[in-house]
């Protein structure tokens, strides 16, 4: 009689408990994969070595997600803290109007991420999510307090050092949403949880667009500007300090039991960071996504960084409008993120959703380019549409990357995805600025439209191989 050894069988009963069994059985007996409790045939296994692995979803997963969202917000809100009030900060610190120092307070986020994403991804895999989140929250808090020390008009360099530390801490922010969703949430909530995690970053950017123009005005008195900057910097430093304490007390690495079978399989897989890098480098679908995702998000970074400059070139004394436009773009993007996450959980059409959202981003970019210079309320509408599509694309790209690269660690695949995004962000922001200076805003924005068209073509070439979905089957 022929025997089959070490055959793993997975059952799931009506209570959602997964039973894993290593068995040796004869030709006359076969285990079943059943929707209900398994029913055995007459012949019993010759030899069994049963182990029970329960998959459970915990209510406190929402606390972990909430803490991460606020943590992500605290870091992202400082990204455009200087650039959205570029004209005011330039005058206060006595910088040359033609210098790019204020632009670099935003681009330093991108530069530090490029250099530190590989060691950051390694640390996330090696030391775990809790330790890395604590390091990121600590760095965000430290950088915020250093900026408090930069209130003298001759201490811009001190504020830049603080901004650099906050930007470096972003390494332990952007790679976390996909990992947190996979570790804490069930398979029918993982896309939505990832979208909410990305939502925190967008919420922070919105706050960064909104508050600085409201707190810091372009006042004639330099001392008054200094007082307003002090209020802003101290408020952020205090907020990040409280958040660091909450994370240290309540944030957990992972639940006692995995939330899904896919999470169980991934947790049991031996971690091989260098091997993951090699496999990702030979994954054609992932490489195409890296390029297309980098283009889309890089253009969003360019628009956000130079929004104050672009709006003021068309509309005089519109500093607060620039901030509100940025907020509107991001808030509509939050809605887009949540909607796209729900669509993915409902349809599991990852490739199709990605292409549609990318196409809408291109349409929104063209409309924005054409309407610049018209009544500013038209620009409000066009940027709202652009934000819905372009920012809504963020979690879609994260989830497609996780599908294309499963079972590689999400921290590694998403970390590299974000790293490439920062490279494109630097290139496109610098190029956008140079084209504006040499030609015009209109010509520069048309150039971004052309680049986004290339990204859409690359997205269409991504193969629809959904490995994580196959693992759940």
Buried (B, 14 or more C-beta within 10 A) or exposed (E): EEEEEEBEBBBBEEEEEBBBBBBBBBEEBEBEEEEEEBEEEEEEBBEEEEEEBEBBBBEEBEBBBBBBBBBBBBBBBBBBBBBBBBBBBBBBBEBEEEEBBBBBBBBBBBBBBBEBBBEBBBBBBEEBBBBBBBBBBBBBBBBBBBBBEBBEBEBBEBBBBBBBBBBBBBBBBBBBBBBBBBBBBBBEBBBBBBBBBBBBBBBBBBBBBBBBBEBBBBBEEEEEBBBBBBEBBBBBBBBBBEBBEBBEEEBBEBBEBBBBBBBBBBEEEEBEBEEBBEBBEEBEBBBBBBBBBBBBBBBBBBBBBBBBBBBBBBBEEBBBBBBBBBBBBBBBBBBBBBBBBEBBBEEBBBBEBBBBBBBBBBBBBBBBBBBBEEEBEBBBBBBBBBBBBBBBBBBBBBBBBBBBBBBBBBBBBBBBBBBBBBBBBBBBBBBBBEBBEEEEBBEBBBBBBEBBBEBBEBBBEBEBBBBBBEBBE
